[in-house]
Amino acid sequence: MKENHMPKAGITRQEFLKRTALAGAAMLMTSLEGWALSTADKKIKVAVIGCGSVSNSYLPQLLSSEMIEVVSLCDIKYERAVAQNEQYKVGAKTYRNIDEVLAGVPFDMLVTLTDMQVHEELNKKALLAGKHVWSEKPLANSYKAGKALLDLANSKNLRLWGAPAVVNSPQFAYMNKALREGKLGMVSSAHGQYGHTGPHWSAFFYEKGGGSMPDLGVYNMTTLTGLLGPARSVMAMLSIVKPERTVDDKGTIKVEVEDNAHILLEHDNNVISHIMSGFNFFDPHGHVASDQMLHSIQIYGDQGNMRLLGYDWETNGVVMDTAETGSAQLVSTDKGGYQWQEGARVVAESMVTGIEPKINVEHALHVLEIIEAAHESHKQGKKIRLKSDFPFPVIR
């Protein structure tokens, strides 16, 4: 992780960051190529921990790949692991906890799909045991802990990745290309939004370590920093609109973390972006977003603007207005097979092919620091400077 580096004499900060990003990418490629050579004619063996609702999206992706074999399923509610094993005809061993998984059938990579508050503990145990890790967001409970996980992975020549996979969509690629080609002129501002009326199936979303930012805002944060570059500082206002919620697993509970968040990000070149996320946003589409027409990401320049149609995890196209084209045009409507739940499959396959994926753990850690800084900004009522960075641009 690059922290507080200053440009060397004779080169600009932009040139310095580009060179260090390329060097980092080269190191990652070397790591992957070494792994790929050692796994010739061999599938990546995957263990999935957390067999709740999200596993219904992840398992079909993993099972669709000829390069992956799911060998273990685990859940603290053991019957769920058994049920998923049967429903998807996985043919895996089933376990009750992470210790059983690590002592059980050998595997190469852990896919962590549990309640977000325990991701850090599980990911650390897997890395200590010599396993690669793909983690649903967030990959740790704090930036410091996440950075320690990455240091641990590097020390053991292991790979660590964190959701989301929004940088994989063709629409992200289109918007990235438009910005790099200057289609919008001088960019100044951007906006992202994602919310619904809140999950009802589990209390962990509303407990300490949860909240609308690590569950929902994380998508917009990843997309906007991926398109505009790392955030240098954060200002935020957070609130709890509904102090009590009724959920399936615990009944009526007190909400401990924000269910309403507004975050300002300061990027390089005086660009400012704004994100709002919450568990109080009515959405007629709910979690079925294939027909969503909302402009969830909007970017403005002095020669044009563009809006992402649909959510950044369920992309439906890009609307472009530019001085060159005149009226609004709907472009980049082909999803190219992209699905939000493809991340674990993509990174597992990358370890067979040796081709570095667009998803980068330093990007995930940067977003984790943004979330932490937003809490601190709200608490102190002031701008919080960030120290993390990631290889940018995401797509060259």
C-alpha positions as CSV (number, residue, x, y, z in Angstrom):
1,M,0.0,0.0,0.0
2,K,1.4,3.4,-1.0
3,E,1.0,5.9,1.9
4,N,2.0,9.6,1.9
5,H,4.6,9.2,-0.8
6,M,6.0,12.4,-2.3
7,P,7.1,12.7,-6.0
8,K,10.8,12.4,-6.7
9,A,12.5,15.6,-7.9
10,G,12.0,16.1,-11.6
11,I,8.7,14.4,-12.1
12,T,5.1,15.5,-11.4
13,R,2.9,13.8,-8.7
14,Q,0.8,12.4,-11.6
15,E,3.8,10.9,-13.3
16,F,5.1,9.5,-9.9
17,L,1.8,7.8,-9.1
18,K,1.6,6.3,-12.6
19,R,5.1,4.8,-12.3
20,T,4.4,3.4,-8.8
21,A,1.1,2.0,-10.0
22,L,2.7,0.3,-12.9
23,A,5.5,-1.1,-10.7
24,G,2.8,-2.5,-8.3
25,A,0.9,-4.0,-11.2
26,A,4.1,-5.7,-12.4
27,M,4.7,-7.2,-9.0
28,L,1.1,-8.5,-8.9
29,M,1.5,-10.0,-12.3
30,T,4.6,-11.8,-11.3
31,S,2.8,-13.3,-8.3
32,L,-0.1,-14.5,-10.5
33,E,2.2,-15.9,-13.2
34,G,4.1,-17.9,-10.6
35,W,0.8,-19.3,-9.2
36,A,-0.5,-20.0,-12.7
37,L,2.6,-22.0,-13.5
38,S,2.3,-24.1,-10.3
39,T,-1.4,-24.9,-11.1
40,A,-1.0,-26.0,-14.7
41,D,-3.8,-28.5,-15.6
42,K,-5.3,-28.0,-12.1
43,K,-8.5,-26.4,-10.9
44,I,-8.5,-23.8,-8.1
45,K,-10.1,-25.5,-5.1
46,V,-12.5,-23.1,-3.3
47,A,-14.1,-23.2,0.1
48,V,-17.2,-21.0,0.7
49,I,-18.0,-19.8,4.2
50,G,-21.5,-18.3,4.7
51,C,-24.4,-20.2,3.0
52,G,-27.1,-17.5,3.4
53,S,-28.9,-15.5,0.7
54,V,-25.7,-14.2,-1.0
55,S,-24.4,-17.7,-1.7
56,N,-27.4,-18.2,-4.0
57,S,-25.7,-15.6,-6.3
58,Y,-22.1,-16.7,-5.8
59,L,-22.4,-20.5,-6.1
60,P,-23.8,-20.6,-9.7
61,Q,-20.9,-18.3,-10.7
62,L,-18.3,-20.4,-9.1
63,L,-19.8,-23.7,-10.4
64,S,-20.1,-22.3,-13.9
65,S,-16.3,-22.2,-14.3
66,E,-14.2,-25.1,-15.6
67,M,-11.2,-23.7,-13.7
68,I,-12.8,-23.9,-10.2
69,E,-13.9,-26.7,-8.0
70,V,-16.0,-25.9,-4.9
71,V,-14.8,-28.4,-2.3
72,S,-16.1,-27.0,1.0
73,L,-19.3,-25.3,2.2
74,C,-19.6,-23.9,5.7
75,D,-22.1,-22.1,7.8
76,I,-22.6,-21.7,11.6
77,K,-26.2,-22.7,10.8
78,Y,-25.0,-26.1,9.5
79,E,-28.3,-27.0,7.8
80,R,-27.8,-24.1,5.4
81,A,-24.5,-25.5,4.2
82,V,-26.1,-28.9,3.7
83,A,-29.1,-27.4,1.9
84,Q,-26.9,-25.4,-0.5
85,N,-24.8,-28.5,-1.2
86,E,-27.9,-30.4,-2.2
87,Q,-29.7,-27.5,-4.1
88,Y,-26.7,-26.8,-6.3
89,K,-25.4,-30.3,-6.5
90,V,-22.0,-29.1,-5.4
91,G,-20.6,-32.4,-4.1
92,A,-18.6,-30.5,-1.4
93,K,-17.8,-31.4,2.1
94,T,-19.9,-29.4,4.6
95,Y,-18.6,-27.8,7.9
96,R,-19.9,-25.9,10.9
97,N,-17.1,-23.3,11.4
98,I,-13.9,-21.9,9.9
99,D,-11.7,-24.2,12.1
100,E,-13.4,-27.3,10.7
101,V,-12.9,-25.9,7.1
102,L,-9.2,-25.3,7.6
103,A,-8.8,-28.8,9.1
104,G,-10.9,-30.4,6.4
105,V,-10.5,-31.1,2.7
106,P,-7.5,-29.1,1.2
107,F,-8.4,-26.0,-0.7
108,D,-6.7,-23.0,-2.3
109,M,-9.0,-20.0,-1.8
110,L,-11.6,-19.0,0.8
111,V,-14.7,-17.1,-0.3
112,T,-16.1,-15.2,2.6
113,L,-19.9,-14.5,2.5
114,T,-20.8,-14.2,6.2
115,D,-22.1,-11.3,8.3
116,M,-19.8,-8.4,7.6
117,Q,-18.6,-8.0,11.2
118,V,-16.8,-11.3,11.1
119,H,-15.1,-11.0,7.7
120,E,-11.9,-9.7,9.3
121,E,-11.5,-12.7,11.7
122,L,-12.3,-15.3,9.0
123,N,-10.0,-13.7,6.4
124,K,-7.1,-13.5,8.9
125,K,-7.5,-17.2,9.9
126,A,-7.5,-18.2,6.2
127,L,-4.4,-16.2,5.4
128,L,-2.6,-17.6,8.4
129,A,-3.4,-21.0,7.1
130,G,-1.9,-20.2,3.7
131,K,-5.1,-19.7,1.8
132,H,-5.9,-17.0,-0.8
133,V,-9.0,-15.0,0.1
134,W,-11.9,-13.3,-1.7
135,S,-14.1,-11.4,0.7
136,E,-17.4,-9.8,0.4
137,K,-17.4,-6.2,1.5
138,P,-15.9,-5.0,3.7
139,L,-12.8,-7.2,4.0
140,A,-12.0,-5.9,7.6
141,N,-13.6,-3.8,10.3
142,S,-11.1,-1.0,9.9
143,Y,-8.6,0.3,7.4
144,K,-5.7,-0.5,9.8
145,A,-6.9,-4.1,10.2
146,G,-7.4,-4.4,6.4
147,K,-3.9,-3.1,5.8
148,A,-2.6,-5.6,8.3
149,L,-4.4,-8.4,6.3
150,L,-2.8,-7.2,3.1
151,D,0.7,-7.1,4.8
152,L,0.0,-10.7,6.1
153,A,-1.0,-11.9,2.6
154,N,2.1,-10.3,1.0
155,S,4.4,-11.8,3.6
156,K,3.1,-15.3,2.8
157,N,2.9,-14.7,-1.0
158,L,-0.9,-15.0,-0.9
159,R,-3.5,-13.0,-2.8
160,L,-6.3,-11.1,-1.1
161,W,-9.3,-9.4,-2.8
162,G,-12.4,-7.6,-1.7
163,A,-15.8,-6.9,-3.2
164,P,-17.4,-5.2,-5.1
165,A,-16.6,-6.0,-8.7
166,V,-18.2,-2.9,-10.3
167,V,-15.0,-2.1,-12.2
168,N,-15.6,-5.2,-14.3
169,S,-18.7,-3.8,-16.1
170,P,-18.6,-2.7,-19.7
171,Q,-20.3,0.5,-18.6
172,F,-17.5,1.3,-16.1
173,A,-15.0,0.7,-19.0
174,Y,-17.0,3.0,-21.3
175,M,-17.2,5.8,-18.7
176,N,-13.5,5.4,-17.9
177,K,-12.6,5.6,-21.6
178,A,-14.8,8.7,-22.1
179,L,-13.1,10.5,-19.2
180,R,-9.6,9.5,-20.4
181,E,-10.3,10.8,-23.9
182,G,-11.6,14.1,-22.5
183,K,-15.2,13.7,-23.8
184,L,-16.6,15.7,-20.9
185,G,-14.0,18.4,-21.0
186,M,-12.8,19.6,-17.6
187,V,-14.5,17.5,-15.0
188,S,-15.5,19.2,-11.8
189,S,-18.3,17.2,-10.0
190,A,-19.9,13.8,-9.7
191,H,-22.7,12.2,-7.7
192,G,-23.6,8.7,-6.7
193,Q,-26.6,7.3,-4.9
194,Y,-27.8,3.9,-3.8
195,G,-30.4,3.0,-1.2
196,H,-33.6,1.0,-0.4
197,T,-35.8,0.6,2.7
198,G,-33.3,-1.7,4.5
199,P,-32.7,-5.4,4.8
200,H,-35.2,-7.3,6.9
201,W,-33.6,-10.7,7.1
202,S,-30.7,-10.0,9.6
203,A,-29.8,-7.6,12.4
204,F,-26.1,-7.3,11.5
205,F,-26.8,-4.5,9.0
206,Y,-27.9,-2.3,11.9
207,E,-25.4,-3.4,14.5
208,K,-22.0,-1.9,15.2
209,G,-19.8,-2.5,12.2
210,G,-22.8,-2.4,9.8
211,G,-24.6,0.5,8.3
212,S,-25.7,1.7,4.9
213,M,-22.1,2.7,3.9
214,P,-20.4,-0.7,4.0
215,D,-23.5,-2.4,2.6
216,L,-24.6,0.1,-0.1
217,G,-22.4,3.2,-0.3
218,V,-19.4,1.0,-1.0
219,Y,-20.5,0.5,-4.6
220,N,-20.7,4.2,-5.4
221,M,-17.4,4.8,-3.6
222,T,-15.7,2.2,-5.6
223,T,-17.1,3.4,-8.9
224,L,-16.4,7.1,-8.4
225,T,-12.9,6.6,-7.0
226,G,-12.3,4.1,-9.9
227,L,-13.3,6.7,-12.4
228,L,-12.1,10.0,-10.8
229,G,-9.1,8.7,-8.9
230,P,-8.4,8.2,-5.2
231,A,-10.1,10.5,-2.7
232,R,-7.7,12.8,-0.8
233,S,-10.1,13.9,1.9
234,V,-13.7,13.2,3.2
235,M,-16.4,15.2,4.8
236,A,-19.7,13.5,5.9
237,M,-22.9,13.9,7.7
238,L,-24.6,10.7,9.0
239,S,-27.8,10.0,10.8
240,I,-30.1,7.3,12.1
241,V,-33.6,8.0,10.7
242,K,-35.3,4.9,12.2
243,P,-33.9,4.2,15.7
244,E,-35.7,0.8,15.7
245,R,-36.1,-1.9,13.1
246,T,-37.8,-5.3,13.0
247,V,-35.8,-8.1,11.5
248,D,-36.4,-11.8,10.9
249,D,-33.6,-13.1,13.1
250,K,-33.9,-11.0,16.3
251,G,-37.3,-9.2,16.1
252,T,-37.3,-5.5,17.2
253,I,-33.8,-4.1,17.6
254,K,-32.2,-0.7,18.2
255,V,-30.2,0.7,15.3
256,E,-26.6,1.3,16.3
257,V,-25.1,2.7,13.1
258,E,-26.1,5.2,10.4
259,D,-29.0,4.3,8.1
260,N,-28.6,7.7,6.2
261,A,-25.3,8.9,4.9
262,H,-24.1,11.8,2.8
263,I,-20.4,11.9,1.9
264,L,-18.2,14.4,0.1
265,L,-15.0,13.2,-1.5
266,E,-12.2,15.5,-2.7
267,H,-10.2,14.1,-5.6
268,D,-7.1,15.4,-7.4
269,N,-7.5,18.3,-9.8
270,N,-10.1,20.0,-7.5
271,V,-12.8,17.4,-8.5
272,I,-15.5,16.9,-5.8
273,S,-17.9,14.0,-5.7
274,H,-20.9,13.4,-3.5
275,I,-22.5,10.1,-2.4
276,M,-25.7,9.4,-0.6
277,S,-26.7,6.0,0.7
278,G,-29.4,4.8,3.1
279,F,-31.9,2.3,4.4
280,N,-34.8,4.7,4.0
281,F,-35.0,5.2,0.2
282,F,-38.2,3.9,-1.5
283,D,-37.4,2.0,-4.6
284,P,-40.1,0.2,-6.6
285,H,-37.6,-2.2,-8.0
286,G,-36.3,-3.3,-4.6
287,H,-33.4,-5.7,-5.1
288,V,-34.5,-6.6,-8.6
289,A,-32.7,-3.9,-10.6
290,S,-32.6,-5.3,-14.2
291,D,-35.2,-2.6,-15.2
292,Q,-33.9,0.1,-13.0
293,M,-33.8,3.5,-14.9
294,L,-32.3,5.5,-12.1
295,H,-29.1,7.5,-12.9
296,S,-27.1,6.1,-10.0
297,I,-23.7,7.7,-11.1
298,Q,-23.5,11.2,-12.6
299,I,-20.3,12.9,-13.8
300,Y,-20.2,16.5,-14.9
301,G,-17.7,18.4,-17.1
302,D,-17.7,21.8,-18.9
303,Q,-18.1,20.0,-22.3
304,G,-20.5,17.3,-21.3
305,N,-21.9,14.9,-18.7
306,M,-22.7,11.3,-18.4
307,R,-25.0,9.2,-16.3
308,L,-25.0,5.5,-15.5
309,L,-28.4,4.0,-16.1
310,G,-29.3,1.5,-13.4
311,Y,-27.1,0.7,-10.4
312,D,-23.3,0.3,-10.8
313,W,-23.8,-3.3,-9.7
314,E,-26.6,-3.8,-12.2
315,T,-25.6,-1.7,-15.2
316,N,-28.2,-0.9,-17.9
317,G,-26.3,1.6,-20.1
318,V,-24.8,5.1,-20.1
319,V,-26.6,8.4,-21.1
320,M,-24.2,10.9,-22.6
321,D,-24.7,14.7,-23.2
322,T,-21.8,16.4,-24.8
323,A,-21.2,19.7,-26.7
324,E,-20.1,17.5,-29.7
325,T,-23.2,15.3,-29.9
326,G,-25.9,17.7,-28.7
327,S,-28.9,15.8,-27.3
328,A,-28.7,13.0,-24.9
329,Q,-27.7,9.6,-26.3
330,L,-28.1,6.2,-24.7
331,V,-24.9,4.2,-25.3
332,S,-23.1,1.1,-23.9
333,T,-26.2,-0.9,-23.2
334,D,-24.6,-4.3,-23.7
335,K,-23.7,-5.8,-20.2
336,G,-21.3,-8.2,-21.8
337,G,-22.2,-10.9,-19.3
338,Y,-21.2,-8.8,-16.3
339,Q,-22.8,-9.7,-13.0
340,W,-22.1,-8.2,-9.6
341,Q,-21.5,-11.6,-8.1
342,E,-18.8,-12.6,-10.5
343,G,-15.8,-11.3,-8.5
344,A,-14.8,-14.5,-6.7
345,R,-15.0,-16.4,-10.0
346,V,-13.0,-13.8,-11.9
347,V,-10.1,-13.7,-9.4
348,A,-10.0,-17.4,-9.0
349,E,-9.7,-17.9,-12.7
350,S,-7.0,-15.2,-12.8
351,M,-4.9,-17.5,-10.7
352,V,-5.1,-20.1,-13.3
353,T,-4.6,-17.9,-16.3
354,G,-2.0,-15.5,-14.7
355,I,-4.0,-12.5,-16.1
356,E,-4.3,-9.8,-13.5
357,P,-7.9,-8.8,-12.9
358,K,-9.1,-5.2,-12.7
359,I,-10.3,-5.8,-9.1
360,N,-7.5,-4.6,-6.8
361,V,-7.3,-5.1,-3.0
362,E,-5.7,-1.6,-2.5
363,H,-8.8,-0.1,-4.1
364,A,-11.0,-2.0,-1.6
365,L,-8.9,-0.8,1.3
366,H,-9.1,2.8,0.0
367,V,-12.9,2.5,0.1
368,L,-12.7,1.0,3.6
369,E,-10.7,4.1,4.7
370,I,-13.3,6.4,3.2
371,I,-16.1,4.7,5.2
372,E,-14.0,5.0,8.4
373,A,-13.1,8.6,7.6
374,A,-16.8,9.4,7.0
375,H,-17.6,8.3,10.6
376,E,-14.7,10.4,11.9
377,S,-15.7,13.4,9.9
378,H,-19.3,13.2,11.2
379,K,-18.0,12.8,14.8
380,Q,-15.5,15.7,14.6
381,G,-17.5,18.0,12.2
382,K,-14.5,18.5,9.9
383,K,-12.6,17.3,6.8
384,I,-10.6,14.1,7.3
385,R,-7.5,13.6,5.2
386,L,-6.9,10.1,3.7
387,K,-3.5,8.3,3.5
388,S,-4.3,5.4,1.2
389,D,-3.9,5.1,-2.5
390,F,-4.4,2.5,-5.2
391,P,-3.1,1.9,-8.8
392,F,-5.0,4.4,-11.0
393,P,-6.3,4.5,-13.6
394,V,-8.0,1.1,-13.0
395,I,-8.2,0.5,-16.8
396,R,-5.4,1.9,-18.9
